[in-house]
Amino acid sequence: MTGFDRRKFLGTLGAMGLSTFFGARNAFAQGDDKKLNFLFILIDDLGWRDVSCYGSKFYETPHIDKLATQGMKFTDAYAACPVCSPTRASILAGKYPATLNLTDWISGHRRPFAKLQVPKFNQQLPLEEVTIAEALKPAGYVSAAMGKWHLGKEEFYPEKQGFDLNVGGTQRGSPPSYFAPYKIPTLPDGPKGEHLPHRLAAEACRFMQANRDKPFFLYLSYYSVHTPLQSTPELIKKYKAKGEKVTPQGNAKYAGMIQSMDESVGKVLAKVDELGIADRTVVFFMSDNGGLALHNITSNAPLRAGKGSAYEGGVREPMIVRWPGVVKPGSVCSVPVTSIDFYPTILEMAGVQGDPKQGLEGVSLVPLLKQTGGIDREAIYWHYPHYHPGGANCFGAVRKGDWKLIEFYEDGKLELYNLKDDIGETIDLAQKMPEKARELHGLLKSWRKKVNAQMPTPNPKYDPAKADLWAYQLARKRRKSRKGKGKAKPKAKK
């Protein structure tokens, strides 16, 4: 069965059961009260240490911390890419970005004089891919995508990818404003000064209220805490008084954004409790890439670097799963997992049989969540044949056990780290342990061949002087843009 036929088949089955969005109970109603709901909370640019339960001493995240005490906290969870669009595609399609040929944020960075010419990549999540929403539809699930989408233009919006409702999702990677008027075409403006994270929480609560008697998949994808840095005057004042710049995480605007995001998450989780559906609602919490360590926005320490980097600060994420009655409250898992694993995990939880021809690359985390066993996987891989201001220099990487190897494509340099002993990646062991480096490099090259990863090529326009100047001018332009957009918004006038 071809990808197109499979999509058509799923759409037909979904139409049989979901004739109207807020209508009467559907054809799969019998037994719906026993089916699990899925609330997937995805935060944008949230670093591994940007929440209190992962070690932040400056940011305040009581609601996320509480969620960690109710579920399982993963210490070694990874985004499939150090930037947003590829990771988001990996979650929804269950495949590595290299397999999807969606390897950079849409539409990517231009470096016309760099040493390597980056390959062309998909500017959308292909419609041939069957998303989680589409896979769940035949089982009677109603679905909504709320917040950031960033996986293609209008013809590739959530409603074209199996979601029944799209609130706030467009091709943009960041909002024009975090305060109304938002100027987001798929989100009707609220009263002037309304705060975007709280608006998304209200929309999520409205969706769950309307579908409390149906199984649902709610993909709640916050724009927070991506730039522009915008917070309320009250929160900026609070965190400046708390000690801005006292710690590496001392940015008051960013801290305010994190608190507002946490409060929004708290409202959504409180609604789950209020509706009496907590016992059958699985909650996932994750970020799409590391925290932005540039321009003193945040710090991922002790992890090295941040968003856009090959190092742990670019790809290691806070991840929590709450599954009432199954996951032991307050449990911690140190097994390495990655964003392609959510898809098969949700299918197994829902009792849905996926199409073997679909080619999912993740593994189900159910044995880890139940603490009944491990997962069968040799290694986790990354492929980023692009440049990024966060430090990425066209790289590939692999983690096997405690070992991580990075290959930089410009010069072929290999770096080897033991993450158990050196989480900050400060001691490169490639020269001291050449056999281990060759072993991991062999795995990485074999995997790239298997998934037909698109590689960068020598750039005929390469000019070292111009390459450095271009990167500098681009970064300077972005800093000025952020400075202009990052002013706190006043309260709405009554």
N, C-alpha and C positions, 0 to 999 in steps of 0.2 A: 504493500500500500504506500503510495507516495506521500510526501509531506503535505501537499495540497489536499489530496483526498482525505488524509487523516484529519486535517483541520476542518474540512467540510463535514466529515462524519461526526466529529465532536460538536460542531455547531448545530447539526440537526438534532442530536440527542439533547443538547442544552435547550434548544427551542421547545422541545416536547415538554420539558419540565419547568421552564421559566418564561411562561407566556407574558407575564407582566412583572415589572420590577418590585413594586410594593403591593402586588395583588394577593389573591388568596393562596392558601397553601398548595404546593405544587404536587405533581404526580408522584413524587418520591416522598410524600409527606409521611407515610407510614414508617414509623421507626426513626423519624428525624430527631426526636427528643434524645435519642441515644448516640447520635452522631456528634463528633467533635467539631467545635468551631476553631478557626485559626486566626489569631490576631498577630500580624507580623509588623513589628515596630522597627523601622529602619531610620537611623539618624545619619545626617550628612556631615562628613568631615569630623566626626567625634573620635578623638584619640583614645588609645588604650587606657591612659591615666586621667581621662577627663571626667570621670565619675568617682565619687567618694569611695565606693566599695572596691575600686581598683587602685586606690591609693592617693587620690588627689586630696591635698590638705587645704585647698583654696576654694574650689568649686563646691557648691552645695546641691546634692542630688538625693534627697531623702526618699523619694518615691521609687527611683530606680534601685536604690540600696535595699529598700523593702522587698522589691521584686526578687532581688538576689537571695534574700533570706527565705523566700517562698519557693525557689526553684533551684536550678543548677547553674553555677557560674563556671564558664570555660576560661581557663587561663591562657590557652594556646590556640585561639580561634583566629582565622585569617580571612581577609578579603581576597578575592581571586585576582585583584589588581590594585595598584596603589592610587588609582583614580576612580571616579564614580561610575560612569556609564557602563564600563565592562563588568564591574562587580554587580551592578543591578541586573544586567542581562544574565549573569551567571546564576543569580538567585532565581529569577523567573523561568529560566530555561534549563537549569541543572547541568550546564556545560561550561567548560573553561572558555574564557574570552578568546583564546587562540583558535579553538574549534569553531567558534561563532564568527571569527574574523572581525571581532569588535574589540580592539585592543587598546583604544585610547578614549578619553572622554570626547563626546560629540560636541564640537567638530575638531578638536585637537589643537596642538600648538604648531605654529609654522617656524621652522629654523632653516631658511633657504641656503645658508652658507655653512651649515654644520658638516662634520666629517662624513656622516651617513645620511642617506636619503631614506626617509621612513616609508614603509609600504602603505598603499591605500588600504583603508579598512571600512567596514560597514558603518554607515551613518544612521543606522537604525537597527533595532532588533527585528530580524527577518520575520515576516508573517508566517513563513513555513514552520517556524519553531512553535511547538505546543507549550504554552505557558502553564504555570500551576493553576491559574484560574480556569483554563480550558480543560485541563486534566480532571479537575474536580467537578466541572459542570454536569457531566453525565450522572454523577452521584447525587445530584440535587442541590449542589452548593450555589448560593448567590454570592457574588463577589463585588468588591469595590476597591479602586485604587485612589488614594487620597494623598495630595501633596506632590512632591517632586516625581517626575517621570523621566525625562531626559534620555529617551530611547528612540528618538525619531520625530519627524514632523507629523502634522495632523493625520495623515493617512496611516500612521503607525502608533497613534495614541492608544491608551488603555482599552477603550471600547472596541478597538480593532484587534485587540489581543486577548479577547475572551472575558474582559471585565464588564459587568453590567452597569457600573457607575464610575465616572471619572470626575473627581473633584479637585481641581487645581493642578492637574498634570498637563504639561506642555513640553515643547522641545527644549526649553530653557533649563539651565543648570542651577540658576539662582533666581530669587524673586527680585523684581525691580525695587520692591520695598517690603519690609516686614510689618508695615503699618498701612492700614487702608487710607487711601485707595491703593490697592495692590497692583493694579494694571496687569492681572493675570486673566487671560480671556476665558479660561474654564472655571473661574471662581468669581461669582458675582460679588461685588464690593459690599462690605458691611459699612457701618457708620465710621466716619472719619476717625482715625486713631486706633481702630480695632487692631489687635495684635494677631499676626498670622498663626503662631503655634496654638493659641487658644481657639482661634476660629477652626482650625483643623480638628482639634479635640471635640468641639461642638458638633462638627459634621460627622465625625466618627461615632459619637454617642447617638446621634440621630439615626444613623444607619443601623447600629446595633439594636436600638429601640424598635425600629420598624421590622427587623428580621430576627427578633428574639426567639421566634418559634421555628426558624429554619436554620439549617447548618450554613455557616457563612465563612468566607475567606476575606479578611479585611487587611489589605496591604496599605498600612499607614506609614507613608514615606515623608518624613519631615524635611522641609528645606533647611531648618536649623541643623547645625550651627555654622552653615556655610556663610562666607562673606556675601553681601556687605555686613560689616559689624554694626548692628543696630539693636539697642536695648532701650528700656524705659529710663527716664531720668532718675527715678527712685532707685532702681537696681544699680545703675552706674554709680550713684552716690554711695549706696551701701557697700559696694565692693571697693571703691576708692578708700572709704573709711576703714575697711577691713585690712587694707595694706597693699594697694596696687604696687606692683614691681618688687614686693618683698620676697616673693617666690618666683620661680620660672614661669608659673602659671598666673601671674598677677595682672592680666589684662582685664580691666573692670567691665568693658563692654562685652567681651567674650564670656566672662563669668555670668553676666546678667542674662545673656542668651541661653546659656546652659541651664540656669535656674528656671527661666520661662519654659524651656523645653521640658524640663523635669516636672514642672507643675502641670503642663499639658498632659504628659504621660500619666500623671497621677489622676487627672480627671477621667481619662479613658478607662483606667483600671478600676476606678471607683464605680463607673457606670456598669462595668462587667459584674461587679458585686451587687449593685443595686438591682440589676435585671435578674439576678438569681441564676446566672449561667456560668459562673466561675468554675464550677466543678466539671464542666464539659468544654471549657475554652482553653486551648493551648496558647500561651503567649511566647513569642520569640522577640528578643531584643538584640539589635546588631547595628554596627556602623558599616559604611561602604568603603572607607579607606582611613588611613591614619590622620591624626590631627595636623592642621596646617602649622608647621613650625617656623614659617617665615614671618618676618616683620613683627616678632614678639607677640604673635597671636596666641600660641599655646606652646607647651612643652610636653613631649612624650617620654621624657627621661623616667627611668633609666634606659628606655629604648633609644636607639640611634635614629636621628633624622625624623622625617615625617612624611606627610602626603606627597606623593610623586616620587618616593625614594624606594630603592631596592631593599633597604634595611628594615628592621622590624618596626620602626616607628611609622613606616609607610603602609604596612599591611596587617600588623597584629591589631585585633579589635576587641572591645568589650562585647561579650556575648552571654546572654542569659536565656534559659528556657524554663518556663513554668508549666508543668503538666500535672494538675492536681490529682492526687490519688496514685500517681505513678512515679514522678520524680521526687526523690527525697528532699524535703525543704533544707536549704542551706548547704547542699552538697556542692562539691567542687570537682571539676574534671580537667586534667592536664593533658589529655590526649589531643594531639594536633588535629583540628578540623578546619574546614574551609566552606566558603559560601555556596559552592556547588552542591553541598550536602543537604541543604534545606529541602530541595525538591523531593528526592527519594524518601526523606524522613517524613514529610507531610503526607505523601502517598501512602506510606505504610501505616501511619497513624489513622488515616481516613479509611483504610481498607480498600484502597483503589489500586487496581492492577494497571500499571503503565504499559505502553506499547514497547516491547523489546526492541523494535526497529527504531525507536526514538533516539537511542544512543545516549542515555543519561550517563554522566561521568562521575557524579557524586556517589557517596555511599550513605545508607540510612544510619542515623545516629541513635536509633531506638535502643540498641543494646547498651549504649553508653548511658542513655537517659534512665533506663531501667536498672542499670548497674548489674546486668546479667552477663556481660561479656565485652569484648573489644570489637574493633572494626577491621576488616580485611583490606588494607591498602599499603602499598609499598612506600609511596612518597606523595608529596604535594608539590605542585609546579606553578611557576609564574612565567609569563612571557610579555615583555613590554618593549617592543621595538620602536620606542618613541623617546622624545626629550620632554623634560618637565622642569619648571623653575624650582620644584621641590628637591631637585638633585638627581633625578633619573637620567641616566646616560645610556639609553638603549641596552636593556639587560634581560637576562633570563635567570631564573633561580629555582632551586629545588630544596625541599626539606625532607630528610629521611631520619626518623628517630630524633635524636638531639642535634643532628648535624644539618647545617645549611651551607649550600654552595651558591655563589653568585658569579655569573659570567657577564662581563661587560663587552658588548658587541663592537665598540669602537676599536679596541686594541686586543680583544681576546683575553684580557686579564681575568684570572680566577681568584676568588676570595673564599676562604673556608672558615666557618665558625662553629664552635660547640656552644649551642644556646643554653644548655643546662648549666655550664660553668661560666658562660660569658654572654648574658642576655643583652648586653650593650654592644656586642659585636666590636670589641676593642682590640682583640688579638687575632690577626689573620694567620691561620695555620696551614695555608695552602703549600708553602715552601717546606714546612716541617713535616707535613703528612701528605706527600704527593700521591700515594696510593689511594688514600681516602678521597682526595680531590679528583683523581681520575675515575674512581668508581661513581661518584655523584655526577661528574660531568658526562659520563657515559649514559647514565639514566636520563639526564636532561636532554642530551642530543637525540636519544632514541624516542623520547616522548615528543619532542618537536617534530620529528619525522612522522610519527604516528598520527598526530593531529594536523599535519600539513601547515605548521605555523609559518606565517609570512615573515620573512626576514628583511632587515634593512639592507641597502646596497650602497656601494661607494657613491658619494655625491660628486658629480663632475664640476659643480659650482663651489666646491669646498674652498673656503678662505678663512684661515684661523683668525686673522684680525677682525674680519667682518663678522665671523661667527660669535666671537666674544662681545663685540659691540652690539650686535643685534639682540643677544640675550640680555645685555645690560639695559638697552633702551626699552625692550619689552617689559622687563621687570619694573623699571622706573615708571613707565606709562601705567601699569597696573596699580602700583602703589599710589599714584596720584588719583587714579579713578576711585580706589577704595577710600582714600582720605576724604574725597568729596562726597561719597555716598554714606559714609559711616557715622554721620552726625545723629545724635539721639533725636527721636521724633517727639514733639510735644504732645501732651494729652489733647484729646478732642475737646473743642469748646462746647460748653452746654448752651 
